[in-house]
Amino acid sequence: MAKIRNIWVTGERVADFGDLIAGGKTLADSVSVVVFADGAQAAEAFAAGADRVYVVPGQDLLLEDYVPSFQNLLAREKPRLLLLKTSKRMRLVAGRLAAAAGTGVITDVTALTLEGEAIIGEHMVYGGSAQRLEKSDGGLCLALVGGGVFAPSPPVAGSGEVVQADFVAPARQAKLLERKPIAGEAVNLAAAKKVVGIGRGLARQEDLALAERLAGALGAEMACTRPIAEGVNWMARERYIGVSGAMLKPDYYLAVGISGQVQHMVGVTGAKTIIAINNDKNAAIFKYADYGLVADLYTALPKLIDLIREERVNRKE
Ligand SMILES: Cc1cc2nc3c(=O)[nH]c(=O)nc-3n(C[C@H](O)[C@H](O)[C@H](O)COP(=O)(O)OP(=O)(O)OC[C@H]3O[C@@H](n4cnc5c(N)ncnc54)[C@H](O)[C@@H]3O)c2cc1C
């Protein structure tokens, strides 16, 4: 695949978008990173593989108020592709940048490819039951990309040029009245190698302990379907997988009591192996699974946990 000359990458914090820098490297010879405020994150960007860092200046501004300076920088430097790490605020920034540049944004990108001069962005529509391809033939292409689309690469002892952008004051600056921490869990499912997913097959919240024992025995991260996080609220929102949740690329995904609806399964298409436990032999999950066990989870899980522990003990002997 031919590469494009230069890709720009940005997000709220470099620590969150190292994977996009690594992904940019697969598409371009050189990757430029855009950071905000004082450039303190430049070193982090170089360690993640950036070749150049643009610093959009400003003091005590909210992210949205960097947009006029960012707009000005884009108009001056004219990059072909800008990858933005998806977050609520980055969606807003992307929309405003695109409107100013007279272009659109490819949102929730699941794959990016190059076809000659054209950039093709793939993303899901109709709740994950179809894929749409969007093509950018020229000018600025903006793409919002979430976690799990590109694999991060190990840190490098990199360095490069730091370029200060001009400051353009926002016409109406937002006023910060108060900051409150968001209640949630810091979990990076996109980076997990082993994942146990829980679905509505689990009858009671206290039974989560059984699944946690299995995940503990395997050294796996816990995840769930959307109804478990946004219906009965037994697990944090950050832990649900699927079209509107996290996208995973683990070595294996063990789905327990999960029916296998497309909106969930699109989140695990990157798993190397899918294993399913479900008491309904006709459950859709078995169409996706490499290994399936038709069983009641309440019978299967305690046996599995014992087997894993026995295996561990035997291996040590
Ligand atoms: C626009 C839209 C977006 C959506 N986005 C997402 C998303 O991002 N992620 C997501 O997960 N969902 C999403 N959904 C919901 C999705 O369509 C499914 O409803 C959901 O994934 C089903 O969750 P589940 O498999 O836990 O539950 P169910 O579909 O109810 O399945 C439970 C399964 O457990 C099995 N079971 C029951 N008891 C046992 C037992 N004792 N032992 C073993 N197996 C048992 C049953 O046979 C069944 O197959 C979305 C829906 C819409 C409309």
The ligand as a Tripos MOL2 file, in Angstrom:
@<TRIPOS>MOLECULE
LIG
   53    58     1     0     0
SMALL
NO_CHARGES

@<TRIPOS>ATOM
      1 C1        -28.4230    0.6680   18.6570 C.3       1 LIG1
      2 C2        -28.0130   -0.4330   19.5710 C.ar      1 LIG1
      3 C3        -26.7050   -0.4680   20.0230 C.ar      1 LIG1
      4 C4        -26.3000   -1.4990   20.8600 C.ar      1 LIG1
      5 N1        -25.0020   -1.5290   21.2780 N.ar      1 LIG1
      6 C5        -24.5730   -2.5560   22.0180 C.ar      1 LIG1
      7 C6        -23.2010   -2.6650   22.3920 C.ar      1 LIG1
      8 O1        -22.3590   -1.8320   22.0460 O.2       1 LIG1
      9 N2        -22.8380   -3.7270   23.1540 N.ar      1 LIG1
     10 C7        -23.7040   -4.7100   23.5550 C.ar      1 LIG1
     11 O2        -23.2880   -5.6510   24.2350 O.2       1 LIG1
     12 N3        -25.0030   -4.6210   23.2140 N.ar      1 LIG1
     13 C8        -25.4580   -3.5830   22.4710 C.ar      1 LIG1
     14 N4        -26.7870   -3.5160   22.1390 N.ar      1 LIG1
     15 C9        -27.7010   -4.5290   22.7130 C.3       1 LIG1
     16 C10       -27.6620   -5.8300   21.9200 C.3       1 LIG1
     17 O3        -28.5090   -5.7460   20.8070 O.3       1 LIG1
     18 C11       -28.1050   -7.0370   22.7740 C.3       1 LIG1
     19 O4        -29.3770   -6.7600   23.2950 O.3       1 LIG1
     20 C12       -27.1690   -7.3520   23.9360 C.3       1 LIG1
     21 O5        -25.8470   -7.4580   23.4730 O.3       1 LIG1
     22 C13       -27.5940   -8.6800   24.5500 C.3       1 LIG1
     23 O6        -26.9150   -8.8780   25.7420 O.3       1 LIG1
     24 P1        -26.7780  -10.3250   26.3780 P.3       1 LIG1
     25 O7        -26.1440  -11.2390   25.3830 O.co2     1 LIG1
     26 O8        -26.0900  -10.1100   27.6900 O.co2     1 LIG1
     27 O9        -28.2650  -10.7270   26.7280 O.3       1 LIG1
     28 P2        -29.2760  -11.7200   26.0310 P.3       1 LIG1
     29 O10       -29.4140  -11.4190   24.5910 O.co2     1 LIG1
     30 O11       -30.4980  -11.7010   26.8750 O.co2     1 LIG1
     31 O12       -28.5610  -13.1340   26.1540 O.3       1 LIG1
     32 C14       -28.3650  -13.8480   27.3350 C.3       1 LIG1
     33 C15       -27.8380  -15.2280   26.9500 C.3       1 LIG1
     34 O13       -27.5350  -15.9560   28.1350 O.3       1 LIG1
     35 C16       -27.8960  -17.2940   27.9370 C.3       1 LIG1
     36 N5        -28.1310  -17.8700   29.2820 N.ar      1 LIG1
     37 C17       -29.1810  -17.6500   30.1030 C.ar      1 LIG1
     38 N6        -29.0140  -18.3270   31.2480 N.ar      1 LIG1
     39 C18       -27.8350  -19.0030   31.1370 C.ar      1 LIG1
     40 C19       -27.1340  -19.8820   31.9920 C.ar      1 LIG1
     41 N7        -27.5890  -20.1930   33.2290 N.pl3     1 LIG1
     42 N8        -25.9720  -20.4140   31.5670 N.ar      1 LIG1
     43 C20       -25.4740  -20.1090   30.3240 C.ar      1 LIG1
     44 N9        -26.1080  -19.2710   29.4640 N.ar      1 LIG1
     45 C21       -27.2710  -18.7170   29.8740 C.ar      1 LIG1
     46 C22       -29.1400  -17.2590   27.0660 C.3       1 LIG1
     47 O14       -29.2710  -18.4760   26.3450 O.3       1 LIG1
     48 C23       -28.8290  -16.0750   26.1490 C.3       1 LIG1
     49 O15       -28.2260  -16.5110   24.9550 O.3       1 LIG1
     50 C24       -27.2110   -2.5050   21.2950 C.ar      1 LIG1
     51 C25       -28.5300   -2.4550   20.8180 C.ar      1 LIG1
     52 C26       -28.9060   -1.4490   19.9800 C.ar      1 LIG1
     53 C27       -30.3290   -1.4320   19.4860 C.3       1 LIG1
@<TRIPOS>BOND
     1     1     2 1
     2     2     3 ar
     3     2    52 ar
     4     3     4 ar
     5     4     5 ar
     6     4    50 ar
     7     5     6 ar
     8     6     7 ar
     9     6    13 1
    10     7     8 2
    11     7     9 ar
    12     9    10 ar
    13    10    11 2
    14    10    12 ar
    15    12    13 ar
    16    13    14 ar
    17    14    15 1
    18    14    50 ar
    19    15    16 1
    20    16    17 1
    21    16    18 1
    22    18    19 1
    23    18    20 1
    24    20    21 1
    25    20    22 1
    26    22    23 1
    27    23    24 1
    28    24    25 2
    29    24    26 1
    30    24    27 1
    31    27    28 1
    32    28    29 2
    33    28    30 1
    34    28    31 1
    35    31    32 1
    36    32    33 1
    37    33    34 1
    38    33    48 1
    39    34    35 1
    40    35    36 1
    41    35    46 1
    42    36    37 ar
    43    36    45 ar
    44    37    38 ar
    45    38    39 ar
    46    39    40 ar
    47    39    45 ar
    48    40    41 1
    49    40    42 ar
    50    42    43 ar
    51    43    44 ar
    52    44    45 ar
    53    46    47 1
    54    46    48 1
    55    48    49 1
    56    50    51 ar
    57    51    52 ar
    58    52    53 1
@<TRIPOS>SUBSTRUCTURE
     1 LIG1         1 GROUP 0 **** ****
